[in-house]
Amino acid sequence: MSYTLEGRTGPWEIVVGLEVHAQVTSNAKLFSGAATAFGAAPNTQVSFIDAGFPGMLPVINRECVAQAVRTGLGLKAQINLWSRFDRKNYFYADLPQGYQISQYAHPIVGEGAIEIELADGSTKTVGITRLHLEQDAGKSLHDQHPTKSYIDLNRSGVALMEIVSEPDMRSPEEAGAYLTKLRQILRYLGTCDGNMDEGSMRADVNVSVRKAGEGYRTRCEVKNVNSIRFVMQAVEAEARRQIEIWEEGGTVEQETRLFDTARGVTRSMRSKEDAHDYRYFPDPDLPPLVLEQNWVDQLKASLPELPDERRARYVAMGLSPYDAHVLTLEKETAAYFETVAKGRDAKIAANWVMGDLFAAINRTRTSIAEPPVKAEYLGVLLDLMKDGTLSGKLAKEVFEAMVETGRSPGAIVEERGLRQVTDTGAIERIVAQVLEANADKVAEYKSGKEKLFGFFVGQTMKAMQGKGNPALVNEAVKKLLG
């Protein structure tokens, strides 16, 4: 079902395209050897190149190029063996060179596609227009002094991949699903950490609206939105603003806007520049970037398994599509599940990871990256259930003790004497005691009150402190009652 917004003149369709700036995972910047670690003191990770000193020549970082190619391959996109860096000219206080080294007419990655999954179970393909490499600008700080702005150049020159989508999304949900999937792919590839709260991934959201059957109307760009939730809110807020303008007989002006997260509205920032305003021209300090097909093939062969392929493999292992989706959302979750499930029943492993482990993570406020129970230990716990050492009930008890202590299940079982009793002789002796102590109920059972069978099983398990093997307890009760 298509998503529309209702106005006074009837339904309107939203058209959304995203430009995502993803910081490349690398130890050094795109054209200098300065460090890229997050959280360093201001202006402590700046080379002469990053600071725009005269006569400093940029040198391309090979690993940043490799990361861009890996990303393009992960997006099933065209890798361009010949690309070029251009200068994008504009003046801003935190851009010391007076231009940004970017790619314009000849990007390193061409057209690709991402398949997104929506809440109703349907899928949709969103086109990728291009991916190009560029250097980030510095950061202006306006809250450090009452009358002055400070400049931090730590981010100046950091490598970014700008990933531009086609205007294929038609709702806030689709925009959120696209960003979620793109972040997931980048994290699986290891090409961007996806930490939106640290600014290493942010989105420019292009929004327009139209009536059914119309061509595209004027779009506005909402800059630097730094969370998936805010992207979805910005799409809706900007679409409603434009509908109101069109319905009042006005015209939407192409411009750059900001999303006010506190008020849930977009605000005008500046009129939208076109390419000619930036006076792009080839960077004279950098030769064209020429890749060898053999090198690209080597990178392709070394790519990790991506979310779509991993999800399909989990379904083939017997998991439901929903379980496979949940377990592959985060790379760390998939890695944890792989360890638990190795050589074991995949469905049982999935149930424990998505049930008991997720609950423990929520309760202890930890994360799958630093879980309250090691994946290896949870795997051993499943082995102890399979070989009859632990019943399901005892396993839950041992798991809670593992959460509390961080110890292995074997150590907890021995220390607390939680081993399941499978000695049929010992079980029959306790059943006989239970029946003897409840002779009146035995008489009732034998006169036709068969529901009491569960009572005898329960009393036996209680007497054995839950350590009796349930199947053997049932057999013993049946035998002695007979």
C-alpha positions as CSV (number, residue, x, y, z in Angstrom):
1,M,0.0,0.0,0.0
2,S,1.5,3.4,-1.0
3,Y,2.1,6.0,1.7
4,T,0.5,9.5,1.2
5,L,0.0,12.6,3.3
6,E,-3.5,14.2,3.3
7,G,-3.8,17.8,2.6
8,R,-6.8,20.1,2.0
9,T,-6.7,19.2,-1.7
10,G,-6.4,15.4,-1.1
11,P,-3.5,13.0,-0.9
12,W,0.1,13.9,-1.7
13,E,3.0,11.6,-2.4
14,I,6.4,12.1,-0.8
15,V,9.6,11.8,-2.8
16,V,12.8,11.2,-0.8
17,G,16.5,10.8,-1.8
18,L,19.4,10.6,0.7
19,E,23.0,11.7,0.5
20,V,24.8,9.9,3.3
21,H,28.2,11.0,4.5
22,A,30.0,8.0,6.0
23,Q,33.4,8.4,7.6
24,V,35.9,5.9,6.2
25,T,37.3,3.5,8.8
26,S,41.0,4.2,8.6
27,N,43.9,5.2,10.9
28,A,44.9,8.2,8.8
29,K,43.2,10.9,6.9
30,L,42.4,10.9,3.1
31,F,45.5,13.0,2.1
32,S,47.7,13.2,5.2
33,G,49.1,10.9,7.9
34,A,47.2,12.7,10.7
35,A,45.2,10.4,13.1
36,T,41.4,10.1,12.9
37,A,40.5,8.8,16.4
38,F,37.3,10.2,17.9
39,G,37.4,12.3,21.0
40,A,40.9,13.8,20.9
41,A,41.6,17.2,22.3
42,P,40.9,20.0,19.8
43,N,43.5,20.6,17.1
44,T,45.8,17.7,18.2
45,Q,45.2,15.6,15.1
46,V,46.1,18.2,12.4
47,S,48.9,18.1,9.8
48,F,50.1,21.1,7.7
49,I,48.0,19.6,4.8
50,D,44.8,19.6,6.9
51,A,45.5,23.1,8.1
52,G,45.8,24.4,4.5
53,F,49.5,25.6,4.8
54,P,50.8,26.9,1.4
55,G,52.8,24.5,-0.7
56,M,51.6,21.3,1.1
57,L,50.9,18.5,-1.4
58,P,48.1,15.9,-0.7
59,V,49.0,12.2,-1.0
60,I,46.2,9.7,-1.4
61,N,45.6,7.1,1.3
62,R,45.5,3.7,-0.4
63,E,43.4,2.1,2.4
64,C,40.7,4.8,2.1
65,V,40.5,4.0,-1.6
66,A,40.3,0.3,-0.8
67,Q,37.5,1.0,1.7
68,A,35.5,2.9,-0.9
69,V,35.9,0.1,-3.4
70,R,34.8,-2.5,-0.8
71,T,31.7,-0.4,-0.1
72,G,30.9,-0.1,-3.8
73,L,31.2,-3.9,-4.1
74,G,29.0,-4.4,-1.1
75,L,26.4,-2.1,-2.7
76,K,26.5,-4.2,-5.9
77,A,27.7,-1.1,-7.7
78,Q,29.9,-0.3,-10.7
79,I,33.5,0.3,-9.7
80,N,35.1,2.9,-11.9
81,L,38.7,2.0,-12.7
82,W,39.4,5.7,-13.7
83,S,38.2,8.5,-11.4
84,R,39.3,12.0,-10.6
85,F,39.5,14.4,-7.7
86,D,38.2,17.9,-8.1
87,R,38.3,21.1,-6.0
88,K,34.9,22.3,-4.7
89,N,35.5,25.9,-3.9
90,Y,33.7,27.7,-1.1
91,F,34.7,29.9,1.8
92,Y,34.0,28.8,5.4
93,A,35.9,29.4,8.6
94,D,36.5,25.7,9.3
95,L,37.7,25.0,5.7
96,P,41.3,26.4,5.8
97,Q,42.2,25.6,2.2
98,G,39.2,27.6,0.8
99,Y,38.2,24.5,-1.1
100,Q,37.3,20.8,-0.4
101,I,39.0,18.0,-2.4
102,S,36.0,15.9,-3.6
103,Q,34.9,14.0,-6.7
104,Y,32.3,15.4,-9.0
105,A,32.1,14.4,-12.6
106,H,34.1,11.2,-12.2
107,P,33.4,9.3,-8.9
108,I,35.1,6.1,-7.9
109,V,31.8,4.2,-7.6
110,G,28.9,4.4,-10.0
111,E,25.3,2.9,-9.9
112,G,24.3,0.2,-7.5
113,A,21.3,-0.9,-5.4
114,I,20.1,-1.7,-1.9
115,E,17.2,-4.0,-1.1
116,I,15.3,-2.8,2.0
117,E,12.8,-4.7,4.2
118,L,9.7,-3.0,5.4
119,A,7.5,-3.6,8.5
120,D,4.8,-5.4,6.5
121,G,7.3,-8.0,5.3
122,S,7.6,-6.5,1.8
123,T,10.9,-5.6,0.2
124,K,11.9,-2.7,-2.1
125,T,15.0,-1.9,-4.2
126,V,16.4,1.6,-3.8
127,G,18.9,2.7,-6.4
128,I,22.4,4.1,-5.6
129,T,23.4,6.9,-8.0
130,R,27.1,7.1,-7.0
131,L,29.7,7.0,-4.2
132,H,32.5,9.4,-4.2
133,L,35.4,10.1,-1.9
134,E,36.0,13.5,-0.3
135,Q,37.7,15.2,2.7
136,D,35.7,16.4,5.7
137,A,35.8,20.0,6.9
138,G,36.8,21.1,10.4
139,K,34.2,22.1,13.1
140,S,33.1,25.5,14.3
141,L,32.4,25.7,18.0
142,H,30.0,28.6,18.9
143,D,29.4,27.7,22.6
144,Q,32.9,28.1,24.0
145,H,33.1,31.9,24.3
146,P,30.5,34.7,24.6
147,T,31.6,36.7,21.5
148,K,34.0,34.4,19.5
149,S,33.7,31.1,17.6
150,Y,36.4,28.5,18.0
151,I,37.7,26.2,15.2
152,D,38.7,22.6,15.7
153,L,40.5,21.1,12.7
154,N,40.7,17.5,14.0
155,R,38.1,16.4,11.4
156,S,39.7,18.5,8.6
157,G,40.8,16.1,5.9
158,V,39.1,13.0,7.4
159,A,38.0,10.6,4.6
160,L,34.3,10.6,3.8
161,M,32.3,8.5,1.4
162,E,29.3,10.4,0.1
163,I,26.7,7.8,-0.9
164,V,23.9,9.3,-3.0
165,S,20.6,7.4,-3.5
166,E,18.1,7.8,-6.3
167,P,14.9,9.6,-5.3
168,D,13.2,6.1,-4.9
169,M,11.8,6.4,-1.3
170,R,8.2,7.3,-0.8
171,S,7.7,7.5,3.0
172,P,9.5,8.1,6.3
173,E,9.6,4.4,6.9
174,E,11.3,3.7,3.6
175,A,13.9,6.4,4.4
176,G,14.5,4.9,7.8
177,A,14.7,1.3,6.4
178,Y,17.2,2.5,3.7
179,L,19.5,4.2,6.3
180,T,19.3,1.2,8.6
181,K,20.3,-1.2,5.8
182,L,23.0,1.0,4.5
183,R,24.5,1.4,8.0
184,Q,24.2,-2.4,8.4
185,I,26.1,-3.1,5.2
186,L,28.9,-0.6,6.1
187,R,29.3,-2.1,9.5
188,Y,29.5,-5.7,8.1
189,L,32.1,-4.5,5.6
190,G,34.1,-2.7,8.3
191,T,34.3,0.4,6.1
192,C,32.5,2.8,8.5
193,D,31.6,2.2,12.1
194,G,28.1,3.8,11.6
195,N,28.3,5.7,15.0
196,M,25.8,8.5,14.1
197,D,26.1,10.0,17.6
198,E,29.8,10.6,17.0
199,G,29.2,12.2,13.5
200,S,30.8,9.3,11.6
201,M,27.6,8.9,9.6
202,R,25.1,11.6,8.8
203,A,22.5,12.2,6.2
204,D,21.3,15.1,4.0
205,V,17.6,14.4,3.3
206,N,16.2,15.6,0.0
207,V,12.4,15.9,0.1
208,S,9.7,17.0,-2.4
209,V,6.0,16.3,-2.7
210,R,3.7,15.8,-5.7
211,K,0.3,14.7,-6.8
212,A,-0.3,11.3,-8.2
213,G,1.0,11.0,-11.8
214,E,3.0,14.2,-11.7
215,G,6.7,14.7,-12.4
216,Y,9.1,15.8,-9.7
217,R,8.4,19.2,-8.0
218,T,11.1,21.4,-6.3
219,R,13.0,19.7,-3.6
220,C,14.6,21.0,-0.4
221,E,17.6,19.5,1.3
222,V,17.6,19.0,5.1
223,K,21.3,19.0,6.1
224,N,23.3,16.9,8.6
225,V,20.6,14.8,10.3
226,N,22.4,12.5,12.7
227,S,20.0,9.7,13.6
228,I,17.6,7.4,11.8
229,R,14.7,8.5,13.9
230,F,15.4,12.2,13.2
231,V,15.7,11.4,9.4
232,M,12.2,9.9,9.5
233,Q,10.8,12.9,11.5
234,A,12.5,15.4,9.1
235,V,11.0,13.7,6.0
236,E,7.5,14.0,7.5
237,A,8.0,17.6,8.8
238,E,9.4,18.9,5.6
239,A,6.8,17.2,3.4
240,R,4.0,18.7,5.5
241,R,5.6,22.2,5.2
242,Q,5.8,21.9,1.4
243,I,2.2,20.6,1.1
244,E,1.0,23.6,3.1
245,I,2.9,26.0,0.8
246,W,1.6,24.4,-2.5
247,E,-2.0,24.3,-1.2
248,E,-1.9,28.0,-0.3
249,G,-0.9,28.8,-3.9
250,G,2.8,29.5,-3.1
251,T,5.9,28.0,-4.6
252,V,8.5,25.9,-2.8
253,E,12.0,27.5,-3.2
254,Q,15.0,25.1,-3.6
255,E,17.0,25.7,-0.4
256,T,19.0,24.1,2.3
257,R,17.3,23.6,5.7
258,L,18.0,22.4,9.2
259,F,15.9,20.0,11.3
260,D,15.0,21.4,14.7
261,T,14.8,18.2,16.8
262,A,13.3,20.0,19.8
263,R,10.3,21.5,17.8
264,G,10.1,18.8,15.1
265,V,10.2,21.4,12.3
266,T,12.7,22.4,9.5
267,R,14.2,25.9,9.4
268,S,15.7,27.7,6.4
269,M,19.5,27.7,6.4
270,R,20.6,29.1,3.0
271,S,19.5,29.1,-0.7
272,K,20.6,25.9,-2.4
273,E,23.8,26.2,-4.3
274,D,24.2,24.5,-7.7
275,A,27.3,22.9,-9.0
276,H,28.4,26.0,-10.9
277,D,28.4,28.0,-7.7
278,Y,31.3,25.8,-6.4
279,R,33.4,26.3,-9.5
280,Y,34.5,22.6,-9.6
281,F,37.8,22.0,-11.5
282,P,40.3,19.0,-11.5
283,D,42.7,19.2,-8.5
284,P,46.1,20.1,-10.0
285,D,47.9,18.5,-7.2
286,L,46.4,15.0,-7.7
287,P,46.7,12.8,-10.8
288,P,43.6,10.8,-11.8
289,L,43.0,7.7,-9.7
290,V,43.6,4.6,-11.8
291,L,42.8,1.2,-10.4
292,E,43.7,-2.3,-11.7
293,Q,40.9,-4.8,-12.2
294,N,43.0,-7.5,-10.6
295,W,43.3,-5.4,-7.4
296,V,39.5,-4.8,-7.4
297,D,38.9,-8.6,-7.9
298,Q,41.2,-9.4,-4.9
299,L,39.2,-7.0,-2.7
300,K,35.9,-8.6,-3.9
301,A,37.2,-12.1,-3.1
302,S,38.1,-10.9,0.5
303,L,34.7,-9.4,1.3
304,P,32.9,-10.8,4.4
305,E,29.5,-12.4,4.1
306,L,26.9,-9.6,3.9
307,P,23.6,-9.4,5.7
308,D,21.4,-10.6,2.8
309,E,23.5,-13.7,2.2
310,R,23.8,-14.4,5.9
311,R,20.1,-14.1,6.4
312,A,19.4,-16.5,3.5
313,R,21.9,-19.0,5.1
314,Y,20.2,-18.8,8.5
315,V,16.8,-19.5,6.9
316,A,18.4,-22.6,5.1
317,M,19.6,-23.7,8.6
318,G,15.9,-23.8,9.7
319,L,15.3,-20.4,11.2
320,S,12.2,-18.4,10.4
321,P,12.8,-15.3,8.2
322,Y,12.0,-13.1,11.2
323,D,14.6,-14.8,13.5
324,A,17.1,-14.6,10.7
325,H,16.4,-10.9,10.3
326,V,16.8,-10.1,14.0
327,L,20.0,-12.1,14.3
328,T,21.7,-10.4,11.3
329,L,20.7,-6.8,12.2
330,E,24.0,-6.2,14.0
331,K,27.3,-7.8,13.0
332,E,28.1,-8.5,16.7
333,T,24.7,-10.3,17.2
334,A,25.4,-12.5,14.2
335,A,28.9,-13.3,15.4
336,Y,27.6,-14.3,18.8
337,F,24.9,-16.5,17.3
338,E,27.4,-18.2,15.0
339,T,29.5,-19.2,18.0
340,V,26.6,-20.5,20.0
341,A,25.1,-22.4,17.0
342,K,28.3,-24.0,15.7
343,G,27.7,-27.8,15.7
344,R,24.4,-27.4,17.6
345,D,20.7,-27.0,16.9
346,A,20.3,-23.6,15.2
347,K,16.7,-23.1,16.3
348,I,17.5,-23.8,20.0
349,A,20.5,-21.5,19.8
350,A,18.4,-18.7,18.2
351,N,15.7,-19.1,20.9
352,W,18.3,-18.7,23.8
353,V,20.1,-15.7,22.1
354,M,16.9,-13.8,21.2
355,G,15.1,-14.8,24.5
356,D,17.3,-15.2,27.6
357,L,20.4,-13.4,26.3
358,F,18.6,-10.3,25.0
359,A,16.5,-10.2,28.2
360,A,19.8,-10.3,30.3
361,I,21.4,-7.6,28.1
362,N,18.3,-5.3,28.7
363,R,18.3,-6.1,32.4
364,T,22.0,-5.6,33.0
365,R,22.2,-2.6,30.6
366,T,25.1,-4.2,28.7
367,S,25.5,-4.8,25.0
368,I,26.0,-7.7,22.5
369,A,29.6,-6.4,22.0
370,E,30.2,-6.9,25.8
371,P,27.6,-9.5,26.7
372,P,26.8,-10.6,30.3
373,V,27.4,-14.3,29.2
374,K,30.1,-15.4,26.8
375,A,28.9,-17.0,23.6
376,E,31.2,-20.0,24.3
377,Y,29.6,-20.5,27.7
378,L,26.1,-20.4,26.3
379,G,27.1,-23.0,23.8
380,V,28.4,-25.3,26.6
381,L,25.1,-24.7,28.4
382,L,23.2,-26.1,25.4
383,D,25.5,-29.1,25.3
384,L,24.7,-29.8,29.0
385,M,21.0,-29.8,28.2
386,K,21.5,-32.1,25.2
387,D,23.5,-34.7,27.1
388,G,20.9,-34.8,29.9
389,T,23.1,-33.1,32.6
390,L,20.6,-30.3,32.9
391,S,16.9,-30.1,32.4
392,G,15.4,-27.0,30.8
393,K,14.4,-25.6,34.2
394,L,17.9,-26.2,35.6
395,A,19.5,-24.7,32.5
396,K,17.5,-21.4,33.1
397,E,18.8,-21.4,36.7
398,V,22.4,-22.0,35.6
399,F,22.1,-19.2,33.0
400,E,21.0,-16.7,35.6
401,A,24.0,-17.7,37.8
402,M,26.2,-17.2,34.7
403,V,24.8,-13.7,34.3
404,E,25.5,-12.9,38.0
405,T,29.0,-14.4,38.2
406,G,30.4,-14.6,34.7
407,R,31.5,-18.1,35.4
408,S,31.3,-21.2,33.2
409,P,28.2,-23.4,33.3
410,G,30.3,-26.5,34.2
411,A,31.7,-24.7,37.3
412,I,28.3,-23.6,38.4
413,V,26.7,-27.0,38.0
414,E,29.5,-28.7,40.1
415,E,29.6,-25.9,42.8
416,R,25.8,-25.8,43.3
417,G,25.1,-29.5,42.7
418,L,22.6,-28.8,39.9
419,R,23.3,-31.9,37.9
420,Q,20.0,-33.5,36.6
421,V,19.2,-36.9,38.2
422,T,18.9,-39.6,35.5
423,D,19.3,-42.6,37.8
424,T,16.0,-44.4,37.4
425,G,16.4,-46.3,40.7
426,A,16.8,-43.1,42.6
427,I,13.9,-41.5,40.8
428,E,11.6,-44.5,41.5
429,R,12.5,-44.4,45.3
430,I,11.4,-40.8,45.5
431,V,8.2,-41.5,43.5
432,A,7.4,-44.3,45.9
433,Q,7.8,-41.9,48.8
434,V,5.5,-39.3,47.2
435,L,2.8,-42.0,46.5
436,E,3.0,-43.3,50.0
437,A,2.6,-39.8,51.5
438,N,-0.4,-39.2,49.3
439,A,-2.2,-42.5,49.6
440,D,-5.7,-40.8,49.5
441,K,-4.9,-39.2,46.2
442,V,-3.6,-42.4,44.8
443,A,-6.9,-44.0,45.6
444,E,-8.7,-41.1,43.9
445,Y,-6.5,-41.5,40.8
446,K,-7.2,-45.2,40.6
447,S,-11.0,-44.5,40.9
448,G,-10.8,-42.4,37.7
449,K,-9.4,-39.0,38.7
450,E,-6.6,-39.2,36.1
451,K,-5.8,-35.4,36.3
452,L,-3.9,-36.2,39.5
453,F,-1.1,-37.7,37.4
454,G,0.4,-34.2,37.0
455,F,0.1,-33.6,40.8
456,F,2.3,-36.7,41.5
457,V,4.9,-35.6,38.8
458,G,5.0,-32.1,40.3
459,Q,5.4,-33.4,43.9
460,T,8.3,-35.7,42.7
461,M,10.1,-32.8,41.0
462,K,9.6,-30.7,44.1
463,A,11.1,-33.4,46.3
464,M,14.0,-33.6,43.9
465,Q,14.5,-29.8,43.8
466,G,13.8,-29.7,40.1
467,K,16.8,-32.0,39.4
468,G,14.8,-35.0,38.1
469,N,14.9,-35.8,34.4
470,P,11.2,-34.9,33.5
471,A,10.8,-37.8,31.0
472,L,12.2,-40.3,33.5
473,V,10.0,-38.9,36.3
474,N,6.9,-39.3,34.1
475,E,7.8,-42.9,33.3
476,A,8.4,-43.7,37.0
477,V,5.1,-42.2,38.1
478,K,3.3,-44.1,35.3
479,K,5.0,-47.4,36.3
480,L,4.4,-47.2,40.0
481,L,0.8,-46.0,39.7
482,G,0.2,-48.9,37.3
